[in-house]
Amino acid sequence: MDRYELRRLDYSLTEDHKDLQAAYRQFFKTHSDIETVRAAEAGGFDKSLWERLCSMGATTMGLPESVGGDGATLVDLTLVAEEIGRYLAPVPWIDHVVAARLLARLSALAGDDADGIVAGTTLVALDPQQVASSGPRLIPAGAIAGQIVLRDGDDVVQLGYSSPPAKVDNIGKLPMAWVDPAAADNRVVLASDPGALAEYQRALDEWRLLTAAALVGLVEETMTIAAEFAKSRYTLGVPIGTLQGISHPLANIAITVQSGRGLARRAAWFLDNEPEERPELAPSAFVFMAEEAARAATMAVHVQGGLGVSAEAAATAYLVRARGWALACGDPGATAVRIARIVTARETAGV
């Protein structure tokens, strides 16, 4: 078996991968503690944290070198996304990077805003809904983005706003806003051909993949919080973590973390190297983590009892995001339908 074929089955991290993840884990641990997360909830965005993150090269890493990026792989990006989820970082990194990568593939990273988008000083957002819609729609980073890329009918368009729309309160504490393409100060049709729509679909898959990776990190930290609590609380003279009603559900969460992480990294590798071979993997990672993250975070809250559901508890902050982040793209069921269509088409073609 040659090295390439082996890599299709082996998604272990290289030393460079480990160093990359360690660097971002330390960054978010230092700059995105729970107090910072809580302080940013009103607007869903911490500008200072975003500027620090951009200075780390987080916005340039995922772009091709031809537009001033660093040419990182999707596996690299999943490692950063995982740390964003672990620390609930209030920054629209996934939306910005995915939208910027789409603009690069459409040869649309040009003009006065190009350098700002690459560097992150000009925020660009994406409409991640799987089902194409027309008229106003909720955009996860719509309240803070200077540019928004979305599908408007058969067109892929880039919208510019001098004043971003007002934030809408939402369960995920995101800078979400209703965006009306007709109200944009500037509207540029990037492309209208089937190839452009295929690139937009790839962007949707990348958004789901990186969101799945973020949910992996979120769930792992939620599990850690619950496990530490279970080791310190006693009943009948023993830690509650020794009880099967506590230890078994926590073990199930650990299985969810490893399963979701493996699926996300496998999906990232195929999307980078063989995108036509297993197109169902990226949406599958998202659907799996969308369901399991909410279940795991709910269990973590239950482990802590009345303390877990208190407004100031960290577990509560993780729970609302475990539910809200997956809903930022609309109904995850629409993504499940896409998976079914992909698999059905492949099975039918093989008959």
BADOMI-909530 format. One record per residue (C-alpha): residue number from 1; residue in three letters; chain; z, y, x. Coordinates in Angstrom, 3 decimals, always signed. Layout:
<atoms>
NUM ALA A Z Y X $
...
</atoms>
This chain:
<atoms>
1 MET A +0.000 +0.000 +0.000 $
2 ASP A -1.033 +3.308 +1.532 $
3 ARG A +1.257 +6.329 +1.711 $
4 TYR A -0.445 +8.154 -1.179 $
5 GLU A -0.153 +5.161 -3.491 $
6 LEU A +3.476 +4.723 -2.522 $
7 ARG A +4.210 +8.364 -3.313 $
8 ARG A +2.975 +7.824 -6.869 $
9 LEU A +6.011 +5.562 -7.340 $
10 ASP A +8.559 +7.254 -5.086 $
11 TYR A +9.930 +10.684 -6.032 $
12 SER A +12.769 +10.932 -3.551 $
13 LEU A +13.217 +14.323 -1.915 $
14 THR A +12.186 +15.156 +1.613 $
15 GLU A +14.540 +17.009 +3.950 $
16 ASP A +12.601 +20.209 +3.237 $
17 HIS A +13.120 +19.674 -0.488 $
18 LYS A +16.848 +19.184 +0.035 $
19 ASP A +17.106 +22.339 +2.133 $
20 LEU A +15.216 +24.316 -0.513 $
21 GLN A +17.475 +23.131 -3.311 $
22 ALA A +20.614 +23.722 -1.248 $
23 ALA A +19.546 +27.305 -0.541 $
24 TYR A +19.015 +28.127 -4.197 $
25 ARG A +22.159 +26.291 -5.261 $
26 GLN A +24.196 +28.429 -2.891 $
27 PHE A +22.378 +31.558 -4.063 $
28 PHE A +23.151 +30.994 -7.738 $
29 LYS A +26.662 +29.804 -7.014 $
30 THR A +27.286 +33.114 -5.265 $
31 HIS A +25.464 +35.464 -7.627 $
32 SER A +25.466 +33.765 -11.058 $
33 ASP A +29.021 +32.747 -11.858 $
34 ILE A +30.130 +32.423 -15.472 $
35 GLU A +31.406 +36.015 -15.548 $
36 THR A +27.956 +37.280 -14.546 $
37 VAL A +26.357 +35.082 -17.195 $
38 ARG A +28.695 +36.385 -19.906 $
39 ALA A +28.168 +39.999 -18.861 $
40 ALA A +24.396 +39.630 -19.261 $
41 GLU A +24.463 +38.045 -22.716 $
42 ALA A +23.866 +41.263 -24.657 $
43 GLY A +20.458 +41.830 -23.072 $
44 GLY A +19.748 +38.309 -21.881 $
45 PHE A +18.810 +39.601 -18.447 $
46 ASP A +20.569 +40.580 -15.222 $
47 LYS A +18.282 +43.011 -13.381 $
48 SER A +20.329 +42.927 -10.192 $
49 LEU A +20.242 +39.124 -10.091 $
50 TRP A +16.491 +39.185 -10.696 $
51 GLU A +15.906 +41.589 -7.806 $
52 ARG A +18.016 +39.431 -5.497 $
53 LEU A +16.090 +36.350 -6.613 $
54 CYS A +12.756 +38.041 -5.971 $
55 SER A +13.895 +39.001 -2.486 $
56 MET A +14.454 +35.266 -1.872 $
57 GLY A +10.740 +34.715 -2.470 $
58 ALA A +11.280 +32.889 -5.747 $
59 THR A +8.353 +34.601 -7.484 $
60 THR A +5.861 +34.189 -4.662 $
61 MET A +6.662 +30.570 -3.812 $
62 GLY A +4.748 +29.028 -6.714 $
63 LEU A +1.569 +31.063 -6.291 $
64 PRO A -1.430 +30.087 -4.135 $
65 GLU A -1.747 +31.654 -0.724 $
66 SER A -5.035 +33.256 -1.798 $
67 VAL A -3.111 +35.748 -3.974 $
68 GLY A -0.212 +36.319 -1.590 $
69 GLY A +1.912 +33.342 -2.588 $
70 ASP A +3.472 +30.534 -0.580 $
71 GLY A +1.680 +27.572 -2.174 $
72 ALA A +4.783 +25.638 -3.255 $
73 THR A +4.341 +22.452 -5.272 $
74 LEU A +5.594 +21.852 -8.788 $
75 VAL A +8.233 +19.516 -7.351 $
76 ASP A +9.520 +22.491 -5.340 $
77 LEU A +9.616 +24.579 -8.498 $
78 THR A +11.578 +21.940 -10.428 $
79 LEU A +14.306 +22.150 -7.775 $
80 VAL A +14.709 +25.886 -8.325 $
81 ALA A +14.599 +25.446 -12.107 $
82 GLU A +17.363 +22.844 -11.883 $
83 GLU A +19.662 +25.333 -10.162 $
84 ILE A +18.817 +28.038 -12.709 $
85 GLY A +19.989 +25.644 -15.413 $
86 ARG A +23.063 +24.572 -13.477 $
87 TYR A +24.306 +28.172 -13.282 $
88 LEU A +22.774 +29.473 -16.562 $
89 ALA A +21.102 +32.219 -14.551 $
90 PRO A +20.074 +35.087 -16.895 $
91 VAL A +16.630 +35.588 -15.337 $
92 PRO A +13.171 +34.786 -16.811 $
93 TRP A +12.001 +32.979 -13.676 $
94 ILE A +10.297 +30.083 -15.474 $
95 ASP A +8.358 +32.367 -17.827 $
96 HIS A +7.288 +34.703 -15.033 $
97 VAL A +6.219 +32.042 -12.543 $
98 VAL A +4.285 +30.000 -15.100 $
99 ALA A +2.489 +33.084 -16.445 $
100 ALA A +1.672 +34.325 -12.930 $
101 ARG A +0.302 +30.912 -11.957 $
102 LEU A -1.907 +30.974 -15.054 $
103 LEU A -3.229 +34.422 -14.152 $
104 ALA A -4.027 +33.170 -10.645 $
105 ARG A -5.972 +30.182 -12.018 $
106 LEU A -7.923 +32.510 -14.310 $
107 SER A -8.683 +34.808 -11.350 $
108 ALA A -6.849 +37.550 -13.229 $
109 LEU A -4.263 +38.455 -10.581 $
110 ALA A -6.048 +41.627 -9.608 $
111 GLY A -5.772 +45.338 -10.209 $
112 ASP A -2.858 +47.714 -10.007 $
113 ASP A -0.272 +45.263 -11.373 $
114 ALA A -1.212 +42.286 -9.179 $
115 ASP A +1.155 +43.052 -6.303 $
116 GLY A +3.973 +43.798 -8.718 $
117 ILE A +3.489 +40.492 -10.549 $
118 VAL A +3.413 +38.527 -7.297 $
119 ALA A +6.562 +40.250 -6.044 $
120 GLY A +8.312 +40.148 -9.414 $
121 THR A +8.685 +43.904 -9.838 $
122 THR A +6.329 +43.661 -12.828 $
123 LEU A +7.630 +40.977 -15.158 $
124 VAL A +5.041 +38.873 -16.929 $
125 ALA A +5.864 +36.523 -19.822 $
126 LEU A +4.107 +33.726 -21.676 $
127 ASP A +3.976 +32.550 -25.282 $
128 PRO A +5.064 +28.899 -24.837 $
129 GLN A +4.445 +27.722 -28.399 $
130 GLN A +2.417 +24.524 -28.524 $
131 VAL A +0.777 +25.386 -31.835 $
132 ALA A -1.654 +28.303 -31.522 $
133 SER A -0.745 +31.154 -33.832 $
134 SER A -2.050 +34.581 -34.710 $
135 GLY A -0.169 +37.783 -35.411 $
136 PRO A +3.419 +38.497 -34.286 $
137 ARG A +5.309 +35.730 -32.537 $
138 LEU A +8.631 +35.292 -30.725 $
139 ILE A +8.301 +35.446 -26.939 $
140 PRO A +11.296 +34.212 -24.852 $
141 ALA A +11.067 +37.069 -22.307 $
142 GLY A +9.302 +39.538 -24.585 $
143 ALA A +12.091 +42.132 -24.523 $
144 ILE A +11.839 +42.743 -20.767 $
145 ALA A +8.259 +41.859 -19.787 $
146 GLY A +5.771 +44.528 -18.831 $
147 GLN A +2.873 +42.098 -19.280 $
148 ILE A +2.534 +39.194 -21.720 $
149 VAL A -0.058 +36.419 -21.583 $
150 LEU A -0.772 +34.557 -24.794 $
151 ARG A -3.406 +32.839 -26.842 $
152 ASP A -4.823 +34.970 -29.630 $
153 GLY A -7.190 +32.792 -31.632 $
154 ASP A -9.699 +31.396 -29.117 $
155 ASP A -8.964 +34.127 -26.580 $
156 VAL A -6.483 +34.083 -23.715 $
157 VAL A -5.317 +37.679 -23.529 $
158 GLN A -3.057 +39.804 -21.379 $
159 LEU A -1.047 +42.446 -23.198 $
160 GLY A +0.559 +45.511 -21.702 $
161 TYR A +3.488 +47.426 -23.179 $
162 SER A +4.804 +50.770 -21.986 $
163 SER A +8.000 +50.071 -23.945 $
164 PRO A +8.856 +46.377 -24.436 $
165 PRO A +9.750 +45.301 -27.999 $
166 ALA A +13.395 +45.232 -29.051 $
167 LYS A +15.427 +42.146 -28.204 $
168 VAL A +16.166 +39.700 -31.019 $
169 ASP A +19.579 +38.028 -31.053 $
170 ASN A +19.185 +34.280 -30.521 $
171 ILE A +21.202 +31.163 -29.793 $
172 GLY A +19.888 +30.752 -26.244 $
173 LYS A +20.957 +34.275 -25.188 $
174 LEU A +17.392 +34.942 -24.023 $
175 PRO A +15.678 +38.370 -23.854 $
176 MET A +13.577 +37.254 -26.821 $
177 ALA A +11.495 +39.645 -28.914 $
178 TRP A +8.876 +39.688 -31.649 $
179 VAL A +5.552 +40.528 -30.030 $
180 ASP A +2.584 +41.753 -32.046 $
181 PRO A -0.706 +41.569 -30.080 $
182 ALA A -2.153 +44.269 -32.317 $
183 ALA A +0.579 +46.708 -31.245 $
184 ALA A -0.002 +46.365 -27.494 $
185 ASP A -0.741 +49.516 -25.496 $
186 ASN A -3.322 +47.574 -23.540 $
187 ARG A -5.151 +44.352 -24.453 $
188 VAL A -7.423 +42.539 -22.001 $
189 VAL A -9.301 +39.371 -22.916 $
190 LEU A -9.007 +37.169 -19.838 $
191 ALA A -11.243 +34.346 -21.070 $
192 SER A -12.512 +32.663 -24.220 $
193 ASP A -14.108 +29.465 -22.937 $
194 PRO A -12.738 +25.906 -23.298 $
195 GLY A -11.851 +25.867 -19.595 $
196 ALA A -9.527 +28.832 -20.045 $
197 LEU A -7.849 +27.177 -23.027 $
198 ALA A -7.338 +24.072 -20.892 $
199 GLU A -5.680 +26.218 -18.216 $
200 TYR A -3.470 +27.752 -20.880 $
201 GLN A -2.463 +24.254 -21.988 $
202 ARG A -1.573 +23.459 -18.395 $
203 ALA A +0.669 +26.552 -18.383 $
204 LEU A +2.393 +25.258 -21.510 $
205 ASP A +2.965 +21.917 -19.794 $
206 GLU A +4.350 +23.655 -16.710 $
207 TRP A +6.699 +25.718 -18.877 $
208 ARG A +7.997 +22.571 -20.553 $
209 LEU A +8.321 +20.738 -17.254 $
210 LEU A +10.365 +23.506 -15.614 $
211 THR A +12.480 +23.968 -18.745 $
212 ALA A +13.200 +20.233 -18.699 $
213 ALA A +14.285 +20.539 -15.066 $
214 ALA A +16.527 +23.486 -15.962 $
215 LEU A +18.109 +21.405 -18.725 $
216 VAL A +18.774 +18.631 -16.189 $
217 GLY A +20.786 +21.038 -14.065 $
218 LEU A +22.524 +22.414 -17.138 $
219 VAL A +23.541 +18.938 -18.326 $
220 GLU A +24.776 +17.883 -14.886 $
221 GLU A +27.035 +20.935 -14.636 $
222 THR A +28.225 +20.402 -18.204 $
223 MET A +29.148 +16.837 -17.256 $
224 THR A +31.005 +18.069 -14.178 $
225 ILE A +33.030 +20.543 -16.243 $
226 ALA A +33.962 +17.842 -18.766 $
227 ALA A +34.768 +15.254 -16.080 $
228 GLU A +37.079 +17.624 -14.207 $
229 PHE A +38.863 +18.399 -17.445 $
230 ALA A +39.187 +14.688 -18.262 $
231 LYS A +40.808 +14.034 -14.879 $
232 SER A +43.432 +16.736 -15.362 $
233 ARG A +44.514 +16.086 -18.974 $
234 TYR A +46.925 +13.265 -19.762 $
235 THR A +47.823 +11.237 -22.817 $
236 LEU A +50.450 +8.476 -22.883 $
237 GLY A +50.923 +9.029 -19.166 $
238 VAL A +47.299 +8.433 -18.116 $
239 PRO A +44.318 +10.778 -17.581 $
240 ILE A +42.154 +10.937 -20.695 $
241 GLY A +39.196 +10.112 -18.462 $
242 THR A +40.464 +6.530 -18.222 $
243 LEU A +39.964 +6.036 -21.961 $
244 GLN A +36.734 +4.368 -23.013 $
245 GLY A +36.123 +6.986 -25.695 $
246 ILE A +35.871 +9.566 -22.898 $
247 SER A +34.603 +7.668 -19.857 $
248 HIS A +31.735 +5.877 -21.583 $
249 PRO A +30.141 +9.015 -23.083 $
250 LEU A +30.467 +10.763 -19.702 $
251 ALA A +28.724 +7.812 -18.078 $
252 ASN A +25.944 +8.147 -20.647 $
253 ILE A +25.544 +11.813 -19.668 $
254 ALA A +25.201 +10.766 -16.006 $
255 ILE A +22.427 +8.370 -17.036 $
256 THR A +20.711 +11.187 -18.929 $
257 VAL A +20.807 +13.397 -15.828 $
258 GLN A +19.240 +10.790 -13.580 $
259 SER A +16.646 +9.776 -16.172 $
260 GLY A +15.616 +13.353 -16.907 $
261 ARG A +15.511 +14.272 -13.228 $
262 GLY A +13.323 +11.293 -12.331 $
263 LEU A +10.971 +11.937 -15.233 $
264 ALA A +10.644 +15.639 -14.394 $
265 ARG A +9.873 +14.991 -10.730 $
266 ARG A +7.379 +12.289 -11.588 $
267 ALA A +5.687 +14.593 -14.080 $
268 ALA A +5.571 +17.378 -11.485 $
269 TRP A +3.931 +15.118 -8.908 $
270 PHE A +1.256 +13.906 -11.318 $
271 LEU A +0.579 +17.403 -12.664 $
272 ASP A +0.019 +18.595 -9.096 $
273 ASN A -1.954 +15.623 -7.781 $
274 GLU A -3.476 +13.710 -10.701 $
275 PRO A -3.254 +15.965 -13.778 $
276 GLU A -5.684 +13.858 -15.821 $
277 GLU A -3.950 +10.563 -15.079 $
278 ARG A -0.621 +10.999 -16.914 $
279 PRO A -0.801 +14.220 -18.964 $
280 GLU A +1.940 +13.015 -21.291 $
281 LEU A +4.658 +13.046 -18.610 $
282 ALA A +5.430 +16.782 -18.554 $
283 PRO A +5.778 +17.144 -22.352 $
284 SER A +7.727 +13.854 -22.415 $
285 ALA A +10.269 +15.219 -19.923 $
286 PHE A +10.715 +18.246 -22.158 $
287 VAL A +11.125 +16.313 -25.413 $
288 PHE A +13.602 +13.936 -23.763 $
289 MET A +15.767 +16.702 -22.320 $
290 ALA A +15.512 +18.881 -25.436 $
291 GLU A +17.174 +16.107 -27.414 $
292 GLU A +19.558 +14.787 -24.795 $
293 ALA A +20.774 +18.153 -23.495 $
294 ALA A +22.085 +19.175 -26.900 $
295 ARG A +23.782 +15.801 -27.342 $
296 ALA A +25.339 +15.852 -23.873 $
297 ALA A +26.602 +19.430 -24.145 $
298 THR A +28.117 +18.692 -27.541 $
299 MET A +29.952 +15.697 -26.088 $
300 ALA A +31.232 +17.805 -23.198 $
301 VAL A +32.706 +20.259 -25.684 $
302 HIS A +34.333 +17.398 -27.634 $
303 VAL A +35.955 +16.070 -24.452 $
304 GLN A +37.797 +19.388 -24.112 $
305 GLY A +38.860 +19.478 -27.750 $
306 GLY A +40.002 +22.828 -29.101 $
307 LEU A +39.697 +24.435 -25.669 $
308 GLY A +36.030 +23.442 -25.493 $
309 VAL A +35.041 +25.308 -28.655 $
310 SER A +36.844 +28.519 -27.719 $
311 ALA A +34.596 +31.524 -27.171 $
312 GLU A +35.693 +31.965 -23.564 $
313 ALA A +35.133 +28.327 -22.546 $
314 ALA A +32.327 +27.662 -20.088 $
315 ALA A +31.401 +24.539 -22.066 $
316 THR A +30.487 +26.715 -25.047 $
317 ALA A +28.145 +28.835 -22.941 $
318 TYR A +26.385 +25.669 -21.823 $
319 LEU A +26.204 +24.281 -25.345 $
320 VAL A +24.440 +27.280 -26.901 $
321 ARG A +21.855 +27.304 -24.116 $
322 ALA A +21.351 +23.547 -24.258 $
323 ARG A +20.306 +24.047 -27.869 $
324 GLY A +18.602 +27.424 -27.568 $
325 TRP A +16.425 +27.048 -24.474 $
326 ALA A +14.567 +24.076 -25.931 $
327 LEU A +13.835 +26.037 -29.114 $
328 ALA A +12.333 +29.001 -27.275 $
329 CYS A +8.900 +27.401 -27.623 $
330 GLY A +9.286 +26.755 -31.330 $
331 ASP A +9.734 +23.262 -32.737 $
332 PRO A +9.939 +20.617 -29.963 $
333 GLY A +8.449 +18.270 -32.536 $
334 ALA A +5.076 +19.952 -31.954 $
335 THR A +5.288 +18.812 -28.335 $
336 ALA A +6.100 +15.277 -29.489 $
337 VAL A +2.944 +15.357 -31.611 $
338 ARG A +0.941 +16.335 -28.522 $
339 ILE A +2.376 +13.341 -26.644 $
340 ALA A +1.395 +11.031 -29.501 $
341 ARG A -2.159 +12.375 -29.505 $
342 ILE A -2.511 +11.929 -25.743 $
343 VAL A -1.287 +8.342 -25.823 $
344 THR A -3.309 +7.482 -28.929 $
345 ALA A -6.495 +8.865 -27.382 $
346 ARG A -5.937 +6.876 -24.193 $
347 GLU A -5.216 +3.652 -26.052 $
348 THR A -8.209 +4.137 -28.306 $
349 ALA A -10.488 +4.773 -25.349 $
350 GLY A -9.264 +1.586 -23.723 $
351 VAL A -10.126 -0.603 -26.692 $
</atoms>
